Amino acid sequence: MKRHWLLLISAFVCQFTWAQTAEPTDRPSRLKKDISYLASDDLKGRQTGSPEEALSANYIAQEFIKAKLQPQTQVFQIVQLRMATNQCLLGVSAPGMDTVVKKFTLFKDYYPLSQSSNNANIRADWYDCGYGLVSERLQRDDYGNADIKGKIAVIRLGFPGMEENPHNSLAEVSDIPTKIAEATKRGAAGIIFIKPYEKFVSPSGNLKRNEKTLNIPVFYCNQTWTFPQAAISMNSQVKVFTADAHNVYAFRNNHKKNTIVICAHHDHIGINEYENSRHTGPAEIHNGADDNASGVAAMLEMARTLKGKKYKKNNYLFIAFSGEELGLLGSKHFVQNPPEFLAQTTQKLGKINYVINIDMLGRIDTTKKVLTLNGVGTSPEFEKSIALITTDTNQLKITTTKSGLGPSDHASFYLENIPVVHFFSGQHEDYHKPSDDEALINYQGMANSLSVLEQLIVLNNKKGKLPFTKTQDVQMGRTKFKITLGVMPDYSYSGKGMRIDGVSEGKPAQKAGLQKGDIIQKLGDFDVNGVEDYMVGLGKLSADKPTTVVVLRGSETLTIPVIFQ
């Protein structure tokens, strides 16, 4: 694991008055100081891997030092961009010769698709696979007994009759990932997709950042005819641009057996470089005051105050993750590469007692006054202790959900069988919009919420390591649905479909046989291209009507019946 002291940028420190003014003495003012800086235009939305995200990390490290803690960073790489280079080649040899006699023009005649290897160079004979459609249910196999091992598979996109009837049953096995899976299962050395007819809409040539690439070239060629009977050369040369992202953590060592993790993500979505904004107007800075400068400010406040006799039965690890908005990248990296002091025998995270994740704590509604604690079903001790928490119900009411899964960093720990609680003040219209600004933060609501957090820790202080319980319910994002399938999306997956990162016990998905790693391609008649499509499709289903889920499992496409009752 790459770790080093976080370098403090002295010139930057001098630039801002926060480094030169006295520290506020009351909690709301300290929270406001942190959020005002982190959500300022100067940090340009703290996009993962940006210079401003590094400044955010530096600020957090400074605050750890002020709290008499030693900050450390964990650096991990993210892919910012993949781009085909002019070294790419698609060419046809003369019959019986090695010499390439016809070269196609990159971007005009052909281009790599997202699944294409970043670096693969082959020359091989080709085989016309027709539409490359395989469906046991429809009794169709375009490959028959053909042996395409070591050959380049030339495949038409779509399916026969698509112009006249785009909703034909063949549509369910006609997508590009399914066709790729069938060709690679049969040993294809390369794949070239061609048009089925002249007016066919070409697939996107934008190479997805985090696509899981194959070790073979996969090209689209802008033509309807097949190639002459001669060897084809394919050279997929894709430039990958990366950037460093920064997790920042500090450890308060009380010399105890167990450690409580208090975490929050410090990245946001910048100016929508990766198109995850809900804003439809011109490009603007997304300051992310609630999401999640509020969580970072709360975590830093806990770093300052979780000390003294009543908190000394545990150690405390305070973490600011990056890459949450791109799919929990920072927390996933952390649980895979934790610091050694968390290890216990063979368990890399064995000394973690439980995790409190703070994500979007800044918008306690002044009318409803509700604080949501997600994940309380992950240990039987949580619900017991929450029942004993005292609050002024005129100021704050607590509601809970049981599931340990959700689109925030606590999910990464839950999947490692660690109890988790997510502190959340609720969804709002400014989520992932430029309007999520500091002026809208409810600082007294945050302070009241942190009192709940402190009570939760104190009430569990003498219980030792809390037992873990798998939850029976999956919180799908921050939206309630008529039904639940019972799966956790893998938010780091950016290919076509929605990859399952966890399956909830006792729910329809588990009963139907869905598994972690399955990629959902279709919910009923609704095509699933990503998590958002999955959520829309889920909202269209009814509990009283069975449906089918089409998944890609390894190289197999499976149609699985699902019953919700």
C-alpha positions as CSV (number, residue, x, y, z in Angstrom):
1,M,0.0,0.0,0.0
2,K,1.3,3.4,-1.0
3,R,1.3,5.7,2.1
4,H,3.1,8.9,2.9
5,W,2.8,12.0,4.9
6,L,0.5,14.4,3.2
7,L,2.5,17.3,2.0
8,L,1.2,20.7,3.3
9,I,1.1,23.4,0.7
10,S,2.4,26.4,2.6
11,A,1.6,28.9,-0.2
12,F,-1.9,27.6,-0.4
13,V,-2.3,27.9,3.4
14,C,-1.3,31.5,3.3
15,Q,-3.8,32.2,0.6
16,F,-6.8,31.5,2.8
17,T,-7.9,33.2,6.0
18,W,-9.1,29.9,7.6
19,A,-5.4,29.1,8.4
20,Q,-4.9,32.5,10.1
21,T,-8.0,33.1,12.1
22,A,-8.9,31.8,15.6
23,E,-10.8,28.5,15.7
24,P,-14.5,28.9,16.5
25,T,-15.5,27.8,20.0
26,D,-19.0,26.4,19.3
27,R,-19.9,23.4,17.2
28,P,-22.1,25.0,14.5
29,S,-19.5,27.6,13.8
30,R,-16.8,25.0,13.5
31,L,-19.0,23.0,11.0
32,K,-19.6,26.2,9.1
33,K,-15.9,27.0,8.8
34,D,-15.2,23.6,7.3
35,I,-18.1,23.5,4.9
36,S,-17.6,27.1,3.8
37,Y,-14.1,26.2,2.6
38,L,-14.8,22.7,1.2
39,A,-17.9,23.9,-0.7
40,S,-16.3,27.1,-2.0
41,D,-15.9,27.8,-5.7
42,D,-12.2,27.7,-5.1
43,L,-12.4,23.9,-4.8
44,K,-14.4,23.6,-8.1
45,G,-16.5,20.7,-6.8
46,R,-13.7,18.5,-5.6
47,Q,-13.7,16.1,-8.6
48,T,-11.8,12.9,-7.8
49,G,-8.3,13.2,-9.1
50,S,-8.4,16.9,-9.6
51,P,-6.0,19.5,-8.1
52,E,-8.9,20.8,-6.1
53,E,-9.5,17.3,-4.6
54,A,-5.9,17.3,-3.5
55,L,-6.4,20.7,-1.9
56,S,-9.4,19.2,-0.1
57,A,-7.3,16.4,1.2
58,N,-4.6,18.9,2.4
59,Y,-7.2,20.9,4.3
60,I,-8.5,17.7,6.0
61,A,-4.9,16.8,6.9
62,Q,-4.4,20.3,8.4
63,E,-7.5,19.8,10.6
64,F,-6.3,16.4,11.8
65,I,-3.1,18.0,12.9
66,K,-5.0,20.7,14.8
67,A,-6.8,17.9,16.5
68,K,-3.4,16.4,17.5
69,L,-3.7,13.5,15.1
70,Q,-1.1,12.3,12.5
71,P,-2.6,12.4,9.0
72,Q,-1.7,9.9,6.4
73,T,-2.7,9.6,2.8
74,Q,-3.6,6.6,0.7
75,V,-3.1,7.3,-2.9
76,F,-4.9,5.3,-5.6
77,Q,-5.3,5.8,-9.3
78,I,-8.5,6.4,-11.2
79,V,-9.0,6.3,-14.9
80,Q,-10.0,9.7,-16.2
81,L,-10.1,9.0,-19.9
82,R,-9.5,6.3,-22.5
83,M,-8.8,7.4,-26.1
84,A,-8.0,5.5,-29.3
85,T,-4.6,6.5,-30.7
86,N,-3.4,6.8,-34.3
87,Q,-1.5,3.5,-33.8
88,C,-4.8,1.6,-34.1
89,L,-5.0,-0.4,-37.2
90,L,-7.7,-2.3,-39.1
91,G,-6.4,-3.7,-42.4
92,V,-6.9,-6.5,-44.9
93,S,-4.0,-8.6,-46.3
94,A,-3.8,-9.7,-49.9
95,P,-5.0,-13.3,-50.3
96,G,-2.2,-15.7,-49.4
97,M,0.1,-12.8,-48.4
98,D,1.1,-11.1,-45.1
99,T,1.2,-7.6,-46.6
100,V,-1.7,-5.3,-45.6
101,V,-3.1,-4.0,-48.9
102,K,-6.1,-2.1,-47.5
103,K,-6.1,0.1,-44.4
104,F,-9.3,1.5,-43.0
105,T,-9.3,5.0,-41.6
106,L,-9.6,5.4,-37.8
107,F,-12.9,7.2,-36.7
108,K,-14.1,7.4,-40.3
109,D,-14.3,3.7,-41.2
110,Y,-13.8,2.1,-37.8
111,Y,-13.0,2.6,-34.1
112,P,-12.4,0.5,-31.0
113,L,-15.4,-0.1,-28.7
114,S,-15.2,0.3,-24.9
115,Q,-14.6,-3.5,-24.4
116,S,-11.6,-3.5,-26.6
117,S,-8.2,-4.2,-25.1
118,N,-6.0,-1.2,-24.5
119,N,-3.1,-3.0,-26.1
120,A,-3.7,-5.9,-28.5
121,N,-2.2,-6.7,-31.9
122,I,-3.4,-9.7,-33.9
123,R,-3.5,-11.0,-37.5
124,A,-5.9,-13.8,-38.2
125,D,-8.4,-15.3,-40.6
126,W,-12.0,-14.2,-40.1
127,Y,-15.3,-15.9,-39.9
128,D,-18.7,-14.5,-40.8
129,C,-20.9,-15.1,-37.7
130,G,-24.0,-13.6,-39.2
131,Y,-25.8,-11.7,-36.4
132,G,-24.0,-13.7,-33.7
133,L,-27.3,-14.5,-32.0
134,V,-27.6,-17.4,-29.5
135,S,-30.8,-18.2,-27.6
136,E,-31.8,-21.5,-26.3
137,R,-35.3,-20.3,-25.6
138,L,-35.7,-19.1,-29.1
139,Q,-33.9,-22.1,-30.5
140,R,-31.4,-20.1,-32.4
141,D,-27.6,-20.4,-32.7
142,D,-25.9,-18.5,-35.4
143,Y,-22.6,-20.3,-34.8
144,G,-23.9,-23.8,-35.2
145,N,-20.9,-26.1,-35.2
146,A,-18.5,-23.4,-36.5
147,D,-15.0,-23.4,-35.0
148,I,-14.0,-19.8,-34.6
149,K,-11.2,-20.4,-32.1
150,G,-8.2,-18.1,-33.0
151,K,-10.2,-16.4,-35.7
152,I,-11.7,-12.9,-35.9
153,A,-15.5,-12.9,-35.5
154,V,-17.3,-10.6,-37.9
155,I,-20.7,-10.0,-36.5
156,R,-23.7,-7.9,-37.7
157,L,-25.2,-5.6,-35.1
158,G,-28.9,-5.9,-34.1
159,F,-31.0,-8.7,-35.4
160,P,-32.9,-9.7,-38.6
161,G,-36.0,-7.6,-39.3
162,M,-35.0,-5.0,-36.7
163,E,-36.0,-2.1,-39.0
164,E,-39.6,-3.4,-39.3
165,N,-39.9,-4.8,-35.7
166,P,-37.5,-3.4,-33.2
167,H,-39.3,-5.3,-30.3
168,N,-38.8,-8.7,-31.7
169,S,-37.9,-11.4,-29.2
170,L,-34.4,-11.6,-30.6
171,A,-33.8,-8.1,-29.1
172,E,-33.0,-9.7,-25.7
173,V,-29.9,-11.4,-27.1
174,S,-28.9,-8.8,-29.6
175,D,-26.9,-6.3,-27.5
176,I,-23.2,-5.9,-28.0
177,P,-22.0,-7.3,-24.6
178,T,-24.1,-10.5,-25.1
179,K,-22.7,-11.0,-28.6
180,I,-19.1,-10.4,-27.3
181,A,-19.7,-13.0,-24.6
182,E,-20.8,-15.6,-27.1
183,A,-17.9,-14.9,-29.4
184,T,-15.2,-14.9,-26.7
185,K,-16.7,-18.1,-25.2
186,R,-16.0,-19.7,-28.5
187,G,-12.4,-18.5,-28.5
188,A,-12.5,-15.5,-30.9
189,A,-9.2,-13.8,-31.2
190,G,-10.8,-10.5,-32.2
191,I,-14.3,-9.1,-33.0
192,I,-15.4,-6.8,-35.7
193,F,-19.0,-5.5,-35.6
194,I,-20.5,-4.3,-38.9
195,K,-23.8,-2.6,-39.8
196,P,-26.8,-4.8,-40.6
197,Y,-28.3,-2.2,-42.9
198,E,-27.2,1.3,-44.1
199,K,-29.3,3.4,-41.8
200,F,-28.4,1.5,-38.6
201,V,-27.4,3.9,-35.8
202,S,-23.7,3.3,-35.1
203,P,-22.6,2.4,-31.5
204,S,-20.8,5.1,-29.5
205,G,-17.1,5.5,-30.1
206,N,-16.6,7.1,-26.7
207,L,-14.4,4.7,-24.7
208,K,-15.8,4.3,-21.1
209,R,-13.4,5.1,-18.4
210,N,-13.9,2.0,-16.2
211,E,-15.1,-0.5,-18.7
212,K,-13.7,-4.0,-17.9
213,T,-11.6,-4.5,-21.0
214,L,-10.9,-7.8,-22.8
215,N,-7.5,-9.0,-23.9
216,I,-8.6,-9.0,-27.6
217,P,-9.4,-6.1,-30.0
218,V,-13.1,-5.3,-30.4
219,F,-13.8,-2.9,-33.3
220,Y,-16.9,-1.4,-35.0
221,C,-16.5,-1.0,-38.8
222,N,-18.8,1.4,-40.5
223,Q,-19.9,-0.9,-43.4
224,T,-22.6,-3.4,-44.3
225,W,-20.5,-5.7,-46.4
226,T,-18.0,-8.4,-45.2
227,F,-14.3,-8.6,-46.0
228,P,-12.5,-10.4,-48.8
229,Q,-11.2,-13.9,-48.0
230,A,-7.8,-12.9,-46.6
231,A,-6.3,-12.4,-43.2
232,I,-7.3,-9.3,-41.2
233,S,-4.9,-7.3,-39.0
234,M,-6.2,-5.6,-35.9
235,N,-4.2,-3.4,-33.6
236,S,-6.0,-1.8,-30.6
237,Q,-3.9,0.9,-29.1
238,V,-5.8,2.9,-26.5
239,K,-4.2,5.6,-24.4
240,V,-5.3,5.5,-20.8
241,F,-5.1,8.8,-18.8
242,T,-5.0,8.3,-15.0
243,A,-4.9,10.6,-12.0
244,D,-4.1,10.2,-8.3
245,A,-7.0,10.3,-5.8
246,H,-6.5,10.7,-2.1
247,N,-7.9,9.0,0.9
248,V,-6.9,10.8,4.1
249,Y,-7.0,9.1,7.5
250,A,-5.9,9.6,11.1
251,F,-5.8,7.2,14.0
252,R,-6.5,7.9,17.6
253,N,-4.8,5.1,19.5
254,N,-6.3,4.5,22.9
255,H,-4.4,1.1,23.0
256,K,-7.6,-0.9,22.9
257,K,-8.5,-4.1,21.0
258,N,-11.1,-2.6,18.8
259,T,-11.4,0.4,16.5
260,I,-14.4,2.4,15.5
261,V,-14.3,3.9,12.0
262,I,-15.8,7.4,11.5
263,C,-15.8,8.1,7.8
264,A,-17.1,10.5,5.1
265,H,-16.3,11.1,1.4
266,H,-14.6,14.4,0.5
267,D,-15.0,14.2,-3.3
268,H,-17.9,15.6,-5.3
269,I,-18.7,15.8,-9.0
270,G,-16.7,18.9,-10.0
271,I,-18.3,20.6,-13.1
272,N,-19.9,17.3,-14.2
273,E,-16.9,16.0,-16.0
274,Y,-18.2,12.5,-15.8
275,E,-21.8,13.3,-16.4
276,N,-23.3,12.3,-13.1
277,S,-25.1,15.6,-12.5
278,R,-28.9,16.1,-12.4
279,H,-28.4,19.6,-13.8
280,T,-29.4,20.1,-17.4
281,G,-28.1,23.6,-18.0
282,P,-24.7,25.0,-18.9
283,A,-21.6,23.7,-17.1
284,E,-21.4,25.0,-13.5
285,I,-19.4,24.2,-10.4
286,H,-21.1,21.6,-8.2
287,N,-20.0,22.7,-4.7
288,G,-21.5,19.7,-2.9
289,A,-22.1,21.5,0.4
290,D,-24.4,18.7,1.7
291,D,-22.9,16.0,-0.5
292,N,-20.5,15.7,1.1
293,A,-18.7,18.7,2.7
294,S,-21.3,18.3,5.5
295,G,-20.1,14.7,6.2
296,V,-16.5,15.7,6.2
297,A,-17.1,18.6,8.5
298,A,-19.0,16.2,10.9
299,M,-16.2,13.7,10.7
300,L,-13.6,16.4,11.5
301,E,-15.7,17.5,14.4
302,M,-15.7,14.0,15.8
303,A,-11.9,13.9,15.3
304,R,-11.7,16.9,17.6
305,T,-14.1,15.7,20.3
306,L,-14.2,11.9,20.5
307,K,-11.7,11.8,23.3
308,G,-11.7,11.6,27.1
309,K,-12.8,8.9,29.6
310,K,-16.2,8.1,28.2
311,Y,-14.8,7.3,24.7
312,K,-11.7,5.4,25.7
313,K,-12.9,1.8,25.4
314,N,-12.2,1.9,21.6
315,N,-9.6,3.3,19.2
316,Y,-10.9,5.7,16.5
317,L,-10.0,5.8,12.9
318,F,-11.2,8.9,11.0
319,I,-11.2,8.6,7.2
320,A,-12.0,11.0,4.4
321,F,-12.5,8.9,1.2
322,S,-12.2,10.0,-2.4
323,G,-13.9,8.5,-5.4
324,E,-17.3,7.8,-3.8
325,E,-19.1,9.6,-6.5
326,L,-17.4,7.4,-9.1
327,G,-18.5,4.2,-7.4
328,L,-17.2,3.9,-3.9
329,L,-13.7,3.7,-5.3
330,G,-11.8,5.1,-2.3
331,S,-13.6,2.9,0.3
332,K,-13.2,-0.2,-1.9
333,H,-9.5,0.5,-2.2
334,F,-9.2,1.0,1.5
335,V,-10.9,-2.2,2.5
336,Q,-8.6,-4.1,0.0
337,N,-5.5,-2.2,1.2
338,P,-6.0,-1.3,4.9
339,P,-3.3,-0.1,7.2
340,E,-1.6,-2.9,9.1
341,F,-2.8,-1.8,12.5
342,L,-6.3,-2.9,11.6
343,A,-5.3,-6.5,11.0
344,Q,-6.1,-9.3,13.4
345,T,-4.6,-12.7,12.7
346,T,-5.7,-13.5,9.1
347,Q,-8.3,-10.8,8.9
348,K,-7.1,-7.5,7.4
349,L,-9.9,-5.6,9.0
350,G,-10.3,-7.7,12.0
351,K,-9.8,-4.9,14.6
352,I,-12.6,-2.8,13.2
353,N,-15.5,-2.8,15.7
354,Y,-18.1,-1.0,13.5
355,V,-18.3,1.9,11.0
356,I,-20.2,5.1,11.2
357,N,-20.4,6.7,7.7
358,I,-21.6,10.3,7.5
359,D,-22.9,11.2,4.0
360,M,-25.3,14.1,3.5
361,L,-25.9,15.3,7.0
362,G,-26.4,19.0,6.3
363,R,-30.0,19.3,5.3
364,I,-32.1,18.3,8.4
365,D,-35.5,19.5,7.2
366,T,-36.7,22.4,9.5
367,T,-40.3,21.1,9.3
368,K,-39.9,17.3,9.4
369,K,-36.7,17.4,11.6
370,V,-35.9,13.8,10.7
371,L,-32.4,12.1,11.0
372,T,-32.2,8.8,9.2
373,L,-29.9,6.1,10.5
374,N,-29.4,3.4,7.8
375,G,-27.9,0.0,8.5
376,V,-29.1,-0.4,12.1
377,G,-29.9,-4.1,11.3
378,T,-26.2,-4.9,10.8
379,S,-25.8,-5.5,14.5
380,P,-28.4,-6.3,17.2
381,E,-26.8,-3.8,19.5
382,F,-27.6,-0.8,17.3
383,E,-31.4,-1.0,17.7
384,K,-31.0,-1.6,21.4
385,S,-28.8,1.5,21.9
386,I,-30.8,3.7,19.5
387,A,-33.9,3.1,21.6
388,L,-32.0,4.6,24.6
389,I,-30.9,7.8,22.7
390,T,-32.5,10.9,24.1
391,T,-33.3,13.9,21.8
392,D,-35.6,16.9,21.9
393,T,-38.2,15.7,19.5
394,N,-39.1,19.2,18.8
395,Q,-35.7,19.5,17.3
396,L,-34.9,16.1,15.9
397,K,-36.6,12.8,15.3
398,I,-34.8,9.6,14.5
399,T,-35.9,7.1,11.8
400,T,-34.1,3.9,10.9
401,T,-33.6,1.4,8.1
402,K,-32.0,-2.0,8.6
403,S,-30.1,-2.6,5.4
404,G,-26.3,-2.3,5.4
405,L,-26.2,-1.8,1.7
406,G,-26.6,1.5,-0.1
407,P,-24.9,3.9,-2.5
408,S,-22.3,5.2,0.0
409,D,-19.0,4.1,1.6
410,H,-20.5,2.1,4.5
411,A,-21.5,-0.6,1.9
412,S,-17.8,-1.4,1.3
413,F,-17.4,-2.3,4.9
414,Y,-20.8,-4.1,5.2
415,L,-19.7,-6.4,2.4
416,E,-16.7,-7.3,4.6
417,N,-19.1,-8.4,7.4
418,I,-18.6,-5.3,9.5
419,P,-21.5,-3.6,11.3
420,V,-22.3,-0.1,9.8
421,V,-24.5,2.9,10.4
422,H,-25.1,5.6,7.9
423,F,-26.0,9.0,9.2
424,F,-28.2,10.8,6.6
425,S,-30.3,13.9,6.8
426,G,-32.5,13.1,3.7
427,Q,-32.8,13.6,0.0
428,H,-33.5,17.0,-1.5
429,E,-34.0,18.7,-4.9
430,D,-30.4,20.1,-4.8
431,Y,-28.8,16.7,-4.8
432,H,-26.1,16.5,-7.6
433,K,-27.0,20.0,-8.7
434,P,-25.0,23.3,-8.6
435,S,-27.5,24.6,-6.1
436,D,-26.2,22.3,-3.3
437,D,-24.5,25.3,-1.6
438,E,-23.4,26.2,1.8
439,A,-26.1,28.8,2.4
440,L,-28.7,25.9,2.6
441,I,-27.0,24.0,5.4
442,N,-28.8,23.6,8.7
443,Y,-26.0,23.9,11.1
444,Q,-28.0,23.4,14.3
445,G,-29.6,20.3,12.7
446,M,-26.1,19.0,12.1
447,A,-25.1,19.7,15.7
448,N,-28.2,17.9,17.0
449,S,-27.4,14.9,14.8
450,L,-23.8,14.7,16.1
451,S,-25.2,14.5,19.6
452,V,-27.0,11.4,18.5
453,L,-23.8,10.0,17.0
454,E,-21.9,10.6,20.3
455,Q,-24.7,9.0,22.3
456,L,-24.6,5.9,20.0
457,I,-20.9,5.5,20.7
458,V,-21.2,6.0,24.4
459,L,-24.1,3.5,24.7
460,N,-22.0,0.8,23.0
461,N,-18.8,1.8,24.7
462,K,-18.5,-1.1,27.1
463,K,-19.9,-3.8,24.9
464,G,-16.6,-4.8,23.3
465,K,-16.8,-5.9,19.6
466,L,-20.3,-5.7,18.3
467,P,-21.7,-8.8,16.6
468,F,-22.4,-8.6,12.9
469,T,-25.8,-9.4,11.3
470,K,-26.5,-9.8,7.6
471,T,-29.5,-7.7,6.8
472,Q,-32.6,-8.9,5.0
473,D,-33.4,-5.7,3.1
474,V,-31.5,-3.7,0.5
475,Q,-31.8,0.1,0.4
476,M,-31.7,0.9,-3.2
477,G,-30.3,4.4,-3.3
478,R,-32.4,7.0,-1.6
479,T,-35.7,6.2,-3.3
480,K,-38.4,4.0,-2.1
481,F,-39.9,1.4,-4.5
482,K,-43.1,-0.6,-4.5
483,I,-41.0,-3.7,-4.6
484,T,-37.4,-4.7,-4.0
485,L,-35.3,-7.2,-5.9
486,G,-32.8,-7.4,-3.1
487,V,-29.5,-6.5,-4.7
488,M,-26.8,-4.0,-4.2
489,P,-25.5,-2.3,-7.4
490,D,-21.8,-2.2,-8.0
491,Y,-21.4,1.6,-8.5
492,S,-17.8,1.1,-9.8
493,Y,-19.1,-0.8,-12.9
494,S,-19.5,1.4,-16.0
495,G,-20.2,-1.3,-18.6
496,K,-23.6,-1.9,-20.1
497,G,-26.1,-3.2,-17.6
498,M,-26.0,-3.1,-13.8
499,R,-23.6,-5.4,-12.0
500,I,-24.6,-6.9,-8.7
501,D,-22.3,-6.3,-5.8
502,G,-24.3,-8.1,-3.1
503,V,-27.5,-10.2,-2.8
504,S,-29.7,-9.7,0.2
505,E,-30.8,-12.9,2.0
506,G,-34.4,-13.9,1.7
507,K,-35.2,-11.5,-1.0
508,P,-36.5,-12.3,-4.5
509,A,-33.1,-12.1,-6.1
510,Q,-31.6,-14.7,-3.8
511,K,-34.7,-16.9,-4.2
512,A,-34.4,-16.7,-8.0
513,G,-30.7,-17.6,-7.9
514,L,-29.2,-14.2,-8.8
515,Q,-25.5,-14.0,-7.7
516,K,-22.9,-11.4,-6.9
517,G,-21.2,-10.5,-10.2
518,D,-24.2,-11.1,-12.4
519,I,-24.8,-8.2,-14.8
520,I,-28.4,-7.3,-15.1
521,Q,-29.2,-6.5,-18.8
522,K,-33.0,-6.5,-18.6
523,L,-35.8,-6.2,-16.1
524,G,-38.9,-7.6,-17.6
525,D,-39.3,-5.8,-21.0
526,F,-37.1,-2.9,-19.8
527,D,-33.5,-2.7,-21.0
528,V,-31.0,-1.9,-18.3
529,N,-27.9,0.1,-19.4
530,G,-26.9,1.2,-16.0
531,V,-28.0,1.8,-12.4
532,E,-30.4,4.6,-13.3
533,D,-32.1,2.4,-15.9
534,Y,-32.3,-0.3,-13.2
535,M,-34.1,2.0,-10.8
536,V,-36.5,3.2,-13.5
537,G,-37.2,-0.4,-14.5
538,L,-37.8,-1.5,-10.9
539,G,-40.4,1.3,-10.5
540,K,-42.3,-0.2,-13.5
541,L,-42.7,-3.6,-11.9
542,S,-45.5,-4.8,-9.7
543,A,-45.4,-7.1,-6.7
544,D,-48.3,-9.2,-8.0
545,K,-46.8,-9.9,-11.4
546,P,-43.8,-12.3,-11.8
547,T,-41.2,-11.1,-14.3
548,T,-37.9,-12.2,-15.8
549,V,-34.4,-10.8,-15.3
550,V,-31.8,-11.2,-18.1
551,V,-28.3,-11.4,-16.7
552,L,-24.8,-11.9,-18.1
553,R,-23.0,-14.4,-15.8
554,G,-19.5,-14.8,-17.0
555,S,-19.9,-15.5,-20.7
556,E,-23.4,-16.9,-20.4
557,T,-26.6,-14.9,-20.8
558,L,-29.4,-16.2,-18.6
559,T,-33.1,-15.4,-18.4
560,I,-34.2,-15.9,-14.8
561,P,-37.8,-15.9,-13.6
562,V,-38.4,-13.8,-10.5
563,I,-41.4,-13.8,-8.1
564,F,-41.9,-10.9,-5.8
565,Q,-44.4,-12.4,-3.4
